Amino acid sequence: MGKIMKTYKKLLEMAEKRANYFCLLDPDKFEENEAAVIAKRCEDNGADGLLVGGSLMINNNFEKNLKLIKESVKIPVIIFPGLFSCVSPYADAILYLSLISSRNPQMLIGEQVRSAPLVKHYGLEAIGTGYMLIESGNSTSVHYLSHSFPLPHSKNDIAVAHALAGEYLGMKIIYMDSGSGAKFPISNEMINAVKKNISVPLIVGGGIRTPEIAYKKALFGADFVVTGNILEGNDDPELIREFAEAIHQVKRND
């Protein structure tokens, strides 16, 4: 697979063994010197990787805090871009998202074309990712900013068709997300239907507020379960540990 895809290779190895836990960190919301502390807290309490990014960058803290995060942990640090304004060499890789649930060409290919030369310049590992927004009961930031309608919450067949299209187009990961601040998470039935039909790793995030819910998402097929909002403003490392332990109960290929 070569050195350029070493992070993706690691993700594949992780997904073969068990379900994994990713913490989503929005660096724009960190105070000075807070980024490294939060990242280390996630690592020390069982997080398997960190996704770093957000829909908006108001304070312009992205690159500074990303660098601090990368220097403070040994687990994978992966950029989770908003509108591809977040490209930096201070990460192990970037999820190179195409919003395959959208019909907005800017989110399907336009933003990617703008960012591609910078990704190449930095030598950043780009992991092609089919990103799917799923209806969550309310309008989230990513729905609004991407000018995209989410896939219907109860239409499993539509989700399966989109995920398959993403894989056949060469995407290396499928990411199903109900968005930051989602009213409810993606259904277990939809996760299961998608997972049964694809052969690439599946990431699931949005609206996952308890370890019990996280466990169910892993049990029904999520290879990587992501939490973000629930950790913001919560200084209790026990919550991170509870999420990690719940997700890690789900083993693969036993």
C-alpha positions in Angstrom: 0.0 0.0 0.0 3.0 2.3 0.4 4.0 4.9 2.9 1.5 7.5 1.6 -1.4 5.3 2.8 0.0 4.2 6.1 -2.8 5.8 8.2 -5.5 4.2 6.1 -3.7 0.9 6.5 -3.8 1.3 10.2 -7.5 2.1 10.2 -8.1 -1.1 8.2 -6.1 -3.1 10.8 -8.1 -1.5 13.6 -11.4 -2.2 12.0 -10.6 -5.9 11.5 -10.1 -6.4 15.3 -13.0 -4.5 16.9 -15.2 -1.4 16.8 -13.2 1.8 17.5 -13.9 5.2 19.1 -13.1 8.5 17.6 -13.4 11.8 19.4 -14.3 14.8 17.2 -12.5 18.0 18.3 -13.4 21.4 17.0 -10.1 23.4 17.4 -11.9 26.7 16.9 -13.6 26.3 20.2 -10.4 25.7 22.3 -8.9 28.3 24.5 -5.1 28.8 24.4 -3.2 25.7 25.6 -6.4 23.7 26.0 -6.1 21.7 22.8 -3.2 19.5 23.9 -4.9 18.8 27.3 -8.1 17.7 25.7 -6.4 15.6 23.1 -4.3 13.8 25.7 -7.4 13.3 27.9 -9.1 11.5 25.0 -6.1 9.3 24.3 -5.5 8.4 28.0 -9.1 7.3 28.4 -9.4 5.0 25.4 -10.0 7.0 22.2 -8.5 5.2 19.2 -8.2 8.4 17.1 -9.0 12.0 16.9 -10.9 13.8 14.1 -10.1 17.5 14.0 -12.3 20.0 12.3 -15.6 22.0 12.3 -18.1 23.6 10.1 -17.0 27.2 10.8 -13.7 28.8 11.8 -14.5 32.0 13.6 -11.4 32.3 15.7 -8.9 31.0 13.1 -7.3 28.6 15.7 -7.3 25.6 13.4 -3.7 25.1 12.4 -2.2 26.3 15.7 -4.4 23.9 17.7 -4.0 21.1 15.3 -0.3 21.2 15.7 -0.6 21.1 19.5 -3.0 18.2 19.2 -0.6 16.2 16.9 2.4 16.9 19.2 0.5 15.7 22.3 -0.8 12.2 21.2 0.4 9.0 19.5 -3.0 7.9 18.2 -4.0 8.9 14.6 -4.9 12.6 14.2 -7.1 13.0 11.1 -8.5 16.3 9.6 -12.2 16.2 9.2 -12.7 19.3 7.0 -15.7 21.6 6.9 -15.5 23.3 3.5 -11.8 22.3 2.9 -10.6 25.5 4.4 -8.8 23.2 6.8 -5.8 21.7 5.1 -2.6 21.5 7.1 0.6 19.4 7.3 0.1 18.9 11.1 -2.0 15.7 10.8 -1.5 12.1 9.9 -4.2 12.3 7.2 -7.2 14.1 5.9 -10.6 12.6 5.2 -11.0 13.7 1.7 -14.8 14.0 1.7 -17.2 14.0 -1.2 -20.7 14.7 0.0 -22.3 11.9 -2.0 -25.7 12.4 -0.4 -25.8 15.9 -2.0 -26.6 17.1 -5.4 -24.6 20.3 -4.8 -21.6 20.1 -7.2 -19.5 22.3 -4.9 -19.7 19.6 -2.2 -19.3 16.7 -4.6 -16.1 17.9 -6.4 -15.7 21.7 -6.3 -14.2 22.1 -2.8 -12.0 19.1 -3.5 -10.5 20.7 -6.7 -9.7 23.9 -4.8 -7.9 22.0 -2.0 -6.1 19.3 -4.0 -3.0 21.3 -4.9 -2.4 22.2 -1.2 -2.9 18.6 -0.1 -0.2 17.6 -2.7 2.1 20.4 -1.6 2.0 19.2 2.0 2.3 15.6 1.2 -0.8 14.9 3.3 -2.3 11.5 3.1 -5.8 11.9 1.6 -8.3 9.2 2.4 -11.2 9.3 -0.1 -14.4 9.3 1.9 -18.0 9.1 0.8 -19.8 11.4 3.2 -23.5 10.9 3.7 -25.8 13.2 5.7 -28.7 11.5 7.2 -31.9 13.3 8.5 -31.6 14.0 12.2 -34.9 15.7 13.3 -33.6 19.2 12.9 -31.4 21.4 10.7 -27.8 21.1 11.6 -24.8 23.3 10.7 -23.5 21.0 8.0 -27.0 20.8 6.3 -27.2 24.5 6.2 -23.6 25.3 5.1 -23.5 22.6 2.5 -26.9 23.6 0.9 -27.7 19.9 1.0 -30.8 17.9 1.9 -30.1 14.9 4.1 -31.1 11.4 3.2 -34.4 10.3 4.8 -34.0 8.8 8.2 -36.1 5.7 7.5 -35.1 5.0 3.8 -32.4 2.4 4.3 -32.4 1.4 0.6 -31.5 4.9 -0.4 -28.7 5.0 2.1 -27.4 1.6 0.8 -27.5 2.8 -2.8 -25.5 5.9 -2.0 -22.9 4.0 0.0 -22.5 1.4 -2.8 -22.1 4.2 -5.3 -19.4 5.8 -3.1 -17.5 2.5 -2.8 -17.8 1.8 -6.6 -16.4 5.3 -7.3 -13.3 4.4 -5.3 -14.1 5.8 -1.9 -12.0 4.1 0.8 -14.4 4.9 3.7 -18.1 5.6 4.0 -19.0 8.2 6.7 -22.7 8.4 7.8 -23.4 11.5 9.8 -26.5 13.1 11.2 -24.6 16.2 11.9 -23.5 18.3 14.9 -26.4 18.9 17.3 -28.6 16.2 15.7 -31.9 15.5 17.5 -31.5 11.8 17.0 -28.8 9.5 15.7 -28.8 7.3 12.6 -30.9 4.2 13.1 -29.4 0.9 13.9 -31.3 -0.6 11.0 -29.8 1.8 8.5 -26.3 1.2 9.8 -26.8 -2.5 9.6 -28.2 -2.4 6.0 -25.3 -0.2 4.8 -22.6 -2.3 6.5 -24.0 -5.5 5.0 -23.6 -4.1 1.5 -20.2 -2.5 1.5 -16.7 -3.8 1.9 -14.9 -0.6 3.1 -14.9 0.7 6.7 -17.9 2.5 8.0 -17.8 5.6 10.3 -21.0 6.7 12.1 -21.5 10.0 14.0 -24.0 12.6 15.1 -26.5 12.5 18.0 -24.7 9.8 19.9 -25.1 11.0 23.5 -24.6 7.9 25.7 -22.2 5.0 25.8 -25.3 2.7 25.4 -26.2 4.3 22.1 -22.6 4.2 21.0 -22.4 0.4 21.8 -25.5 -0.2 19.6 -24.0 1.7 16.7 -20.9 -0.5 16.9 -22.9 -3.7 17.4 -25.0 -3.0 14.2 -21.9 -2.4 12.1 -20.1 0.9 12.7 -16.4 0.3 12.5 -15.7 3.8 14.0 -18.1 5.6 16.3 -17.7 9.3 16.6 -18.8 11.6 19.4 -18.2 15.4 19.4 -20.8 17.7 21.0 -21.3 15.5 24.1 -17.7 16.0 25.1 -17.6 19.8 24.7 -17.6 21.5 28.1 -17.4 18.2 29.9 -14.2 17.9 31.9 -14.9 14.4 33.3 -12.5 11.9 31.7 -14.8 9.1 32.9 -17.3 9.9 30.2 -14.7 9.3 27.5 -13.6 6.1 29.1 -17.2 4.9 29.3 -17.7 5.5 25.6 -14.5 3.8 24.7 -15.2 0.7 26.9 -18.8 0.4 25.5 -17.6 0.6 21.9 -14.6 -1.7 22.4 -16.9 -4.5 23.6 -17.8 -5.1 20.0 -15.1 -7.5 18.5 -14.7 -8.5 14.9 -13.9 -11.9 13.4 -14.1 -13.7 16.7 
